[in-house]
Amino acid sequence: MPSTPNRRELANAIRALSMDAVQKAKSGHPGMPMGMADIAEVLWRDYLSHNPGNPHWANRDRFVLSNGHGSMLLYSLLHLAGYDVSIDDLKKFRQLHSKTPGHPEYGYTPGIETTTGPLGQGIANAVGMAIAEKTLAAQFNRDGHDVVDHYTYVFVGDGCLMEGISHEVCSLAGTLGLGKLIVFYDDNGISIDGEVHGWFTDDTPARFRAYGWQVIPNVDGHDAQELKTAIDTARANKEQPTLICCKTIIGFGAPTKAGKEECHGAPLGDDEIKGAREKLGWPHAPFEVPAQIAAAWNARDAGAKREAAWNKLFDAYAAKHPQLAAEFVRRMRGELPADWNEKANAYIRDVAAKGETIATRKASQNALNGYGPLLPELLGGSADLAGSNLTLWKGAKGISREDASGNYLYHGVREFGMTAICNGIALHGGFIPYGATFLIFMEYARNAMRMAALMKQRNIQVYTHDSIGLGEDGPTHQPVEQLANLRLTPNMSVWRPADAVESAVAWKAAIERKSGPSALVFSRQNLPHIPRDEAKLAAIARGGYAVNDVANPQAIIIATGSEVELAMNAAKILTEKGRAVRVVSLPSTDVFDAQDAAYRESVLPKAVRARVAVEAGIKEYWRRYVGLDGEIIGMETFGESAPAAQLYKEFGITTEAVVAAVEGLLG
């Protein structure tokens, strides 16, 4: 082999490692890595600005493998480029606790920017990253000191572009003019079921042109010069995102399976791999990369130099703009302002002192007005429901193509896209993103929230109109099972506040939570203020607490949100009848469950077996708190269209029903 390997030999290293790892694992997807290897070689070796020695360098280019089933392409690239991904790691592809799981997972492998696999969400995350880059640049760059200046590159396949979420986010990307977003479309004509012309005949270039993208069609994905010309053209256009349509052969180099669905999602087999080695001119043993090729790929020195040059630029920026530089560092570290806790607690005390009876969605807006001025990193939005979700606050400024320096995104009617974009913004760093819609339409966005939980990302979603209490819009808009759905999602934190004070605490908790997403669930209707002493005020942050002072209760009523009022009214009636009844507000079950056993016992003593839970949502979630012998007042069916007060009576969620349930348990 010559001392300077040619491009095809360098790309073949990806192909060989990918087919060998899939074969050893006895499962995986070799076709896409073999088909996109030439594109990856040109992008990673000639353009990608990154530092394998520091995967978290703030100004690195972001690379997203949206078609995440081809994960061995990315693992091969990370190994070859010099990240902490060894040959042994590649040999453990798809094995328990390895750095190389079946699909790329954020946090498992250095250099992985986001978890991908659910098709379409990678490109959505990338749109969020590109929005974050453009907005951060507009907020921080000054007079030639472009400390935020990087690209977001994405690989997508037919599957990503068939998914509806790709339409949502790519439309918005064009509107916002995300000129540093460059997407490579692997147009190989194959998906799991075979040749896609039977079910995917879209004019993809025309579709993206209609979104306002620059489109570069008919690029030979195996021709380095065509690829370089396309990338140069894409980078030259700072006003539009670019789609580079690459014609490729899936499984390139496989003698009998190339271009066929057989190589999409299964190992090639020993004979096919042997034939591929011969056809590609790759005589090396499995997992063996010749020294010359390894040296040509290694990007550690070049990456260190890139970061050093940026550090020098940042030092000059810091000398001229010290406050901005310090703020940039703080935000990229994900740290809250030094005075955050003190001022946030002062706001909560002010809300408690006012004692307002308001809808918790309005209390949420008030919290944004209280916390927003303290948090320049807050970047919000709503899926075309700002006037209903009340997510606009006094300091909100819209982000646009012309001026990206704002802090508010008008997402349009794109719930799924919005939530996945928020994931991308969180992953990029520098912002705390929040989005909003009605609770019922969480269903459109659920998988993106699941991905936020899986990746442990601080993605705050505001869900208003939280129950049958929204009234006349009827069952299509009335959530029933959604609260339970969210609560049962691992690593999801869910808050359903009972009044303005609990709403302020919920927002504070979500902002401070760095280990995962939060769902803040608010009412459309007004809810009364709950009087509290200092101890009860402090206890809200623990997720659950006794609202009334009953030392030795005979029964406990557990409630959340708007139903806490029903519980309090029922307790008052029962007290007049000589019953000692404790009311427990449980705004966040996951936060409460995380408290120590002594605290949980102090709120819900095991000895008190007479328990009633009341919530205008699906009943069965509450069995864990009331036991098999307890009573649950809630929903078992979908709602109806009628004024809220009538609906609560229709479905038996009333003070009288709570009283009867407690009396039935006490006998």
C-alpha positions in Angstrom: 0.0 0.0 0.0 1.4 3.5 -0.9 2.4 5.8 2.0 -0.4 8.1 1.1 -3.7 6.2 0.9 -6.2 7.4 -1.7 -9.8 8.4 -0.8 -11.4 5.1 -1.7 -9.0 3.2 0.6 -9.8 5.6 3.4 -13.5 5.1 2.9 -13.0 1.4 2.7 -11.7 1.4 6.3 -15.2 2.5 7.3 -16.8 -0.2 5.1 -14.6 -2.9 6.5 -15.0 -2.0 10.1 -18.7 -1.7 9.7 -19.3 -5.0 8.0 -16.9 -6.8 10.4 -18.6 -5.4 13.5 -22.1 -6.2 12.3 -20.9 -9.7 11.4 -19.4 -10.3 14.8 -22.5 -9.0 16.6 -24.7 -11.2 14.3 -27.0 -8.2 13.9 -27.0 -4.6 12.6 -27.1 -2.5 9.5 -24.1 -2.7 7.2 -25.7 -1.3 4.1 -25.9 2.4 4.9 -22.3 2.6 6.4 -20.9 1.0 3.2 -23.1 3.3 1.0 -22.3 6.6 2.8 -18.6 5.9 3.5 -17.3 8.1 0.7 -19.5 11.0 1.8 -18.3 10.6 5.4 -14.7 10.5 4.3 -14.9 13.8 2.4 -16.9 15.5 5.1 -14.9 14.4 8.1 -11.4 14.7 6.7 -11.9 17.9 4.6 -14.5 20.0 6.4 -15.6 18.9 9.9 -14.2 21.2 12.6 -13.9 19.1 15.7 -11.4 17.9 18.3 -11.4 14.2 19.2 -9.4 15.2 22.3 -12.2 17.3 23.6 -15.6 16.2 22.3 -17.3 19.0 24.2 -15.4 21.9 22.7 -18.1 24.6 22.5 -17.4 25.7 18.9 -17.2 22.3 17.3 -19.2 21.5 14.2 -22.1 19.2 15.1 -22.5 16.0 13.2 -25.9 14.1 13.5 -26.5 10.6 12.1 -30.3 10.9 11.7 -30.5 7.5 10.1 -29.1 6.1 13.3 -29.5 2.4 12.4 -26.3 2.9 10.4 -24.5 3.5 13.7 -21.4 1.5 12.7 -20.6 4.4 10.2 -20.4 6.8 13.1 -18.5 4.4 15.5 -16.0 3.7 12.7 -15.5 7.5 12.1 -15.1 8.1 15.8 -12.5 5.4 16.1 -10.6 6.4 13.0 -10.6 10.1 13.9 -9.1 9.5 17.3 -12.0 9.6 19.8 -11.9 7.4 22.8 -13.5 4.5 20.9 -11.1 1.6 20.5 -11.1 -1.4 18.2 -12.2 -3.5 21.2 -15.2 -1.1 21.5 -16.0 -1.8 17.9 -15.7 -5.6 18.6 -18.4 -5.1 21.3 -20.9 -3.6 19.0 -24.4 -4.1 20.3 -23.2 -5.8 23.4 -24.3 -5.0 27.0 -22.9 -1.8 28.5 -20.5 -1.3 25.5 -19.7 2.2 24.1 -21.2 1.0 20.8 -24.9 0.2 21.3 -27.1 -0.7 18.4 -28.1 2.9 17.8 -26.0 6.0 18.7 -26.8 7.0 22.3 -25.9 10.3 23.8 -23.7 9.9 26.9 -22.5 6.4 26.0 -19.9 7.3 23.4 -17.7 10.3 23.2 -18.5 12.3 20.1 -22.1 11.3 19.8 -24.2 14.5 19.7 -27.6 13.0 20.1 -29.4 9.7 20.4 -30.8 8.6 17.0 -32.8 5.7 15.7 -36.4 6.9 15.7 -36.2 8.2 12.2 -36.7 11.9 11.6 -35.8 13.0 15.1 -32.1 13.3 14.3 -32.8 15.9 11.6 -35.2 17.6 14.0 -32.5 17.7 16.8 -30.1 19.1 14.2 -32.5 21.9 13.3 -32.6 22.7 17.0 -28.8 22.8 17.1 -28.6 25.1 14.1 -31.2 27.4 15.7 -29.1 27.4 18.9 -25.9 28.3 16.9 -27.6 31.1 15.0 -29.2 32.5 18.1 -26.2 32.2 20.3 -24.1 33.9 17.6 -26.5 36.8 17.4 -26.5 37.2 21.2 -22.7 36.9 21.7 -20.7 37.7 18.6 -19.3 41.2 18.5 -17.2 43.3 16.0 -15.4 40.5 14.3 -15.0 38.3 17.3 -17.1 35.4 16.0 -16.8 33.1 19.0 -19.9 31.2 17.9 -19.3 30.1 14.3 -19.9 26.4 13.4 -21.9 24.2 11.1 -24.5 21.5 11.8 -24.1 18.5 9.4 -26.7 15.8 9.1 -26.9 12.4 7.3 -30.5 11.4 6.5 -32.0 8.5 4.6 -35.3 7.9 2.8 -36.9 6.8 6.1 -36.1 10.1 7.8 -37.7 12.1 5.0 -40.8 9.9 4.9 -41.4 10.6 8.6 -43.8 13.5 9.2 -41.5 15.2 11.6 -39.1 15.9 8.8 -41.7 18.1 7.1 -42.4 20.0 10.3 -38.8 20.9 11.1 -37.4 21.4 7.6 -40.2 23.8 6.8 -39.3 25.9 9.9 -35.6 25.6 9.1 -36.2 27.2 5.7 -38.3 30.0 7.2 -35.6 30.8 9.7 -32.8 30.8 7.1 -30.5 28.3 8.9 -27.6 28.8 6.5 -25.2 26.7 8.6 -27.4 23.6 8.4 -26.2 21.2 5.7 -28.0 17.9 5.2 -26.8 14.9 3.1 -29.7 12.8 1.8 -28.6 9.2 1.2 -30.8 8.7 -1.9 -30.1 4.9 -2.4 -33.7 4.0 -3.2 -33.8 1.2 -0.6 -35.6 0.7 2.7 -36.4 -2.4 4.7 -39.3 -3.5 2.5 -37.3 -3.1 -0.7 -37.2 -0.5 -3.5 -38.9 2.7 -2.2 -40.5 3.7 -5.5 -43.5 1.6 -4.5 -44.2 3.9 -1.5 -42.0 7.0 -1.8 -42.2 8.9 -5.0 -42.0 12.4 -3.7 -40.0 15.0 -5.7 -37.7 15.6 -2.7 -35.7 18.4 -4.3 -38.9 20.3 -5.2 -40.2 19.8 -1.7 -37.1 21.3 -0.1 -37.0 24.1 -2.5 -40.6 24.9 -1.5 -39.4 25.1 2.1 -36.8 27.7 1.1 -33.8 25.5 1.1 -30.9 25.5 -1.3 -31.0 22.1 -3.0 -28.0 20.4 -4.8 -29.5 17.4 -6.7 -28.0 14.4 -8.4 -24.6 14.3 -6.6 -22.7 11.1 -7.0 -22.2 10.0 -3.4 -19.2 8.0 -4.5 -17.3 10.8 -6.3 -15.2 12.9 -3.9 -14.9 15.8 -6.3 -18.6 16.1 -6.8 -19.1 15.9 -3.0 -16.5 18.6 -2.4 -18.1 20.9 -5.0 -21.5 20.4 -3.3 -20.2 21.0 0.2 -18.4 24.2 -1.0 -21.6 25.4 -2.6 -23.6 24.7 0.6 -21.1 26.5 2.9 -21.1 29.5 0.6 -24.8 30.1 1.1 -25.3 31.6 4.5 -29.0 32.5 3.9 -30.5 29.0 3.3 -30.1 25.6 4.7 -28.8 23.1 2.1 -30.0 19.6 1.1 -27.3 17.7 -0.9 -29.0 14.8 -2.7 -26.5 12.0 -2.9 -27.0 9.1 -5.2 -25.4 6.1 -3.5 -25.4 2.3 -3.7 -26.4 0.7 -0.4 -23.9 -1.9 0.6 -21.3 -0.5 -1.8 -18.7 -3.2 -2.5 -20.8 -6.2 -1.5 -20.6 -8.5 -4.6 -24.1 -9.9 -4.6 -26.1 -7.8 -2.1 -25.0 -4.2 -3.0 -28.0 -2.1 -4.1 -30.5 -4.6 -2.5 -32.5 -4.6 0.7 -30.7 -7.8 1.8 -27.8 -5.7 3.1 -29.9 -3.1 4.9 -30.5 -4.7 8.2 -28.7 -8.0 8.5 -25.1 -9.2 8.5 -23.6 -9.8 5.1 -22.4 -13.3 5.9 -18.8 -14.7 5.8 -18.9 -15.4 2.0 -20.2 -12.0 1.1 -17.7 -10.2 3.3 -14.9 -12.3 1.7 -16.1 -11.2 -1.7 -16.4 -7.6 -0.6 -12.8 -7.6 0.6 -11.8 -8.8 -2.8 -13.9 -6.3 -4.7 -12.8 -3.4 -2.5 -9.2 -4.4 -2.6 -9.1 -4.7 1.2 -7.0 -7.7 2.0 -6.7 -7.0 5.7 -8.0 -9.2 8.5 -11.2 -8.3 10.4 -10.9 -5.1 12.5 -7.4 -4.5 11.1 -6.6 -1.0 9.9 -3.2 -0.5 8.3 -0.9 2.1 10.0 -0.9 4.4 6.9 -4.7 4.6 6.8 -5.0 5.0 10.6 -2.5 7.9 10.4 -4.3 9.6 7.5 -7.6 9.4 9.5 -6.3 10.5 12.9 -7.6 14.1 13.6 -6.3 14.6 17.1 -3.5 17.0 16.2 -5.5 18.9 13.8 -8.4 19.1 16.2 -6.2 20.4 19.0 -4.9 23.1 16.7 -8.4 24.1 15.8 -9.5 24.4 19.4 -6.3 26.3 20.3 -6.9 28.8 17.6 -10.5 29.3 18.9 -9.2 29.6 22.4 -6.9 32.4 21.2 -9.9 34.1 19.5 -12.0 33.7 22.7 -9.2 35.2 24.9 -9.2 38.3 22.6 -13.0 38.4 22.9 -12.8 38.1 26.7 -10.3 41.0 26.9 -12.7 43.2 25.0 -16.0 41.9 26.3 -15.3 40.4 29.7 -18.9 40.3 30.9 -20.2 38.7 27.7 -17.3 36.1 27.8 -18.1 35.2 31.4 -21.8 34.9 30.6 -21.0 32.7 27.5 -18.9 30.3 29.7 -21.6 30.1 32.3 -24.3 29.3 29.9 -22.3 26.7 28.0 -21.6 25.0 31.3 -25.3 24.9 32.0 -24.8 26.8 35.3 -27.6 29.0 36.6 -26.8 32.6 37.7 -25.2 33.0 41.1 -28.2 34.9 42.5 -30.8 32.5 40.9 -31.8 30.6 44.0 -32.2 33.7 46.2 -34.2 35.7 43.7 -36.4 32.7 42.7 -37.3 32.0 46.3 -38.1 35.6 46.8 -40.5 35.5 43.8 -42.2 32.4 45.3 -42.7 34.2 48.6 -44.2 37.1 46.8 -46.6 34.9 44.9 -47.6 33.3 48.3 -48.2 36.7 49.8 -50.4 37.8 47.0 -52.7 34.8 47.3 -54.3 35.1 43.9 -57.1 33.0 42.5 -56.1 32.5 38.9 -55.7 29.7 36.3 -52.4 27.9 36.7 -51.6 28.6 33.0 -51.8 32.3 34.0 -49.6 31.6 37.1 -47.2 29.9 34.7 -47.0 33.1 32.6 -46.5 35.1 35.8 -43.6 32.8 36.7 -42.0 33.4 33.3 -42.3 37.1 34.0 -40.7 36.6 37.4 -37.9 34.2 36.3 -37.3 35.3 32.7 -35.4 38.5 33.5 -33.0 36.3 35.7 -32.4 33.8 32.9 -31.1 35.1 29.5 -30.6 31.5 28.5 -34.4 30.8 28.6 -35.5 30.1 25.0 -39.2 29.4 24.8 -41.9 28.8 22.3 -45.4 27.4 21.6 -47.0 25.3 18.9 -49.2 28.1 17.7 -50.9 28.4 21.0 -49.1 31.3 22.7 -52.4 33.0 23.5 -53.8 29.9 25.1 -50.6 28.4 26.7 -49.6 31.9 27.9 -46.0 31.3 27.1 -45.2 34.8 25.9 -43.8 37.0 28.7 -42.9 40.6 28.9 -39.2 40.1 27.8 -40.0 37.7 25.0 -38.6 38.6 21.6 -39.3 36.5 18.5 -36.4 34.8 16.6 -36.5 35.4 12.9 -34.5 34.9 9.8 -33.4 38.6 9.9 -32.8 38.8 13.7 -32.0 35.7 15.6 -31.0 37.5 18.8 -34.4 36.9 20.5 -35.5 34.3 23.0 -38.8 33.0 21.6 -39.6 30.6 18.8 -43.0 30.7 17.0 -43.0 27.0 16.1 -46.3 27.0 14.3 -48.6 23.9 14.5 -45.7 21.5 14.9 -45.9 19.8 18.3 -43.6 16.9 17.5 -41.1 19.1 15.7 -41.1 21.7 18.4 -40.3 19.1 21.1 -37.5 17.5 19.1 -36.1 20.9 18.3 -36.0 21.7 22.0 -34.0 18.5 22.5 -31.5 19.8 19.9 -31.3 23.2 21.5 -30.6 21.6 24.9 -28.0 19.3 23.4 -26.2 22.2 21.8 -25.9 24.0 25.0 -26.2 27.7 26.0 -30.0 27.6 26.5 -32.8 26.2 28.6 -35.5 25.5 26.1 -39.2 25.3 26.7 -42.1 24.6 24.4 -45.9 24.5 24.9 -49.1 23.0 23.6 -52.4 21.6 25.1 -51.8 18.5 27.2 -53.8 16.3 24.8 -51.4 17.1 22.0 -48.5 15.8 24.0 -49.5 12.7 22.2 -48.1 14.1 18.9 -44.8 14.9 20.6 -44.6 12.0 23.0 -41.6 10.2 21.4 -39.5 13.3 21.4 -40.2 13.7 25.2 -39.3 10.1 25.6 -36.0 10.8 23.8 -35.4 13.8 26.1 -35.8 11.5 29.1 -33.6 8.9 27.6 -30.9 11.5 26.9 -31.3 13.2 30.3 -31.9 16.6 28.6 -33.4 19.7 30.3 -36.4 20.1 27.9 -39.3 21.9 29.6 -42.7 21.4 28.1 -45.7 23.4 29.2 -49.0 21.5 28.8 -52.2 23.5 29.5 -55.9 22.7 29.3 -55.1 19.7 31.6 -58.4 17.9 32.0 -62.1 17.7 31.3 -62.1 21.1 32.9 -61.4 22.7 29.5 -65.1 22.1 28.8 -66.9 22.6 25.5 -64.1 21.6 23.2 -65.0 18.1 24.1 -63.2 14.7 24.2 -60.9 15.4 21.3 -59.3 18.1 23.4 -59.8 16.7 26.9 -56.8 14.7 28.2 -57.6 11.6 30.2 -54.7 9.2 30.0 -51.9 11.6 29.2 -50.8 12.5 32.8 -50.4 8.8 33.6 -48.5 8.3 30.4 -46.0 11.0 31.2 -45.6 9.9 34.8 -44.9 6.4 33.8 -42.1 7.4 31.5 -38.7 6.8 33.1 -36.7 9.9 34.1 -39.6 12.2 33.3 -40.5 14.8 35.9 -44.2 15.8 35.9 -45.8 18.7 37.9 -49.5 19.4 38.1 -49.8 22.4 40.4 -52.9 23.2 42.5 -52.4 27.0 42.6 -50.1 29.9 41.7 -47.6 29.1 44.4 -47.2 25.5 43.4 -46.9 26.7 39.8 -44.0 29.0 40.7 -42.3 26.1 42.5 -42.8 23.8 39.6 -41.2 26.2 37.2 -38.2 26.6 39.5 -37.8 22.9 39.8 -37.9 22.4 36.1 -35.3 25.1 35.5 -33.0 23.6 38.1 -33.4 20.0 36.9 -30.4 19.2 34.7 -30.9 15.4 34.5 -34.0 15.2 32.4 -37.1 16.8 31.0 -40.0 18.3 32.9 -43.7 18.4 32.0 -45.5 21.3 33.6 -49.3 20.7 33.5 -51.5 23.7 34.0 -55.3 24.4 34.1 -57.4 26.5 31.9 -59.8 27.4 34.8 -59.1 29.5 37.8 -57.9 27.7 41.0 -58.1 29.2 44.5 -55.0 30.1 46.5 -54.1 27.7 49.2 -52.9 29.3 52.5 -49.6 27.9 53.8 -47.2 28.5 56.5 -43.4 28.6 55.9 -43.1 24.8 56.4 -45.7 24.0 53.9 -44.3 26.5 51.4 -40.9 24.8 51.7 -42.5 21.3 51.4 -44.0 22.0 47.9 -40.5 21.4 46.4 -40.6 17.9 47.8 -43.4 17.0 45.5 -46.1 16.3 48.0 -47.1 17.6 51.4 -50.1 17.8 53.8 -52.1 20.9 53.0 -54.1 20.9 56.2 -52.9 20.3 59.7 -54.2 17.0 60.9 -51.8 15.2 63.2 -53.5 11.8 63.5 -55.7 11.4 60.5 -58.3 8.7 60.1 -58.3 9.1 56.4 -56.2 10.7 53.7 -57.4 12.4 50.5 -54.7 12.7 47.8 -55.2 15.2 45.0 -53.5 17.3 42.4 -54.2 20.4 40.4 -57.8 21.6 40.3 -58.9 18.6 42.4 -57.1 19.8 45.5 -60.0 22.3 45.9 -62.5 19.4 45.9 -60.4 17.5 48.4 -60.2 20.5 50.7 -64.0 21.1 50.5 -64.6 17.4 51.2 -62.2 17.5 54.2 -64.0 20.5 55.7 -67.4 18.7 55.5 -65.9 15.5 57.0 -64.3 17.5 59.8 -67.7 19.0 60.7 -68.9 15.4 60.9 -66.1 14.5 63.4 -63.8 12.8 60.9 -60.0 13.7 61.0 -59.0 13.8 57.4 -55.7 14.9 55.9 -55.5 16.4 52.5 -52.3 15.8 50.6 -51.4 17.8 47.5 -49.1 15.7 45.3 -48.1 18.0 42.5 -45.1 15.9 41.5 -45.3 12.2 42.2 -41.8 11.5 40.9 -40.3 14.2 43.1 -42.2 12.9 46.1 -41.2 9.3 45.4 -37.6 10.4 45.4 -37.8 11.8 49.0 -36.4 9.8 51.9 -38.6 7.2 53.5 -39.1 9.2 56.7 -40.5 12.2 54.8 -42.9 10.0 52.7 -44.1 8.3 55.8 -44.7 11.7 57.5 -47.0 12.7 54.6 -48.6 9.4 53.8 -48.3 7.2 57.0 -48.7 3.5 56.2 -51.0 3.0 59.2 -53.7 5.1 57.6 -55.2 2.7 55.1 -58.3 4.7 54.4 -57.2 6.6 51.3 -59.0 8.3 48.5 -57.2 9.8 45.4 -59.0 12.3 43.3 -57.8 13.6 39.9 -59.6 14.3 36.6 -57.5 11.8 34.8 -57.3 8.0 34.3 -57.9 6.3 37.7 -55.5 3.4 37.7 -52.3 5.4 38.1 -53.3 6.2 41.6 -53.6 2.6 42.8 -50.0 2.7 43.9 -50.8 5.4 46.5 -54.2 4.2 47.8 -53.6 0.5 47.7 -56.1 -2.2 46.6 -58.5 -1.2 49.3 -58.5 2.5 48.6 -60.9 4.5 46.4 -60.0 6.5 43.3 -62.2 9.2 41.9 -61.3 10.1 38.3 -61.9 9.1 34.7 -62.5 5.7 33.1 -63.8 6.9 29.8 -63.2 9.8 27.4 -64.9 13.1 28.1 -67.8 14.9 26.6 -68.5 18.4 25.2 -70.2 20.6 27.8 -69.3 23.4 30.3 -66.7 22.2 32.8 -68.9 22.3 35.9 -71.4 20.0 34.2 -68.7 17.6 33.2 -67.3 17.2 36.7 -70.8 16.3 37.8 -71.4 14.0 34.9 -68.3 12.0 35.7 -68.7 12.0 39.4 -65.6 14.1 40.3 -67.3 16.2 43.0 -66.9 17.1 46.6 -69.9 14.9 47.4 -68.3 11.9 45.7 -65.1 12.4 47.7 -67.0 12.7 51.0 -69.0 9.5 50.2 -65.8 7.7 49.3 -64.1 8.5 52.6 -67.2 7.7 54.6 -67.5 4.4 52.8 -63.9 3.5 53.8 -64.3 4.6 57.4 -67.7 2.9 57.8 
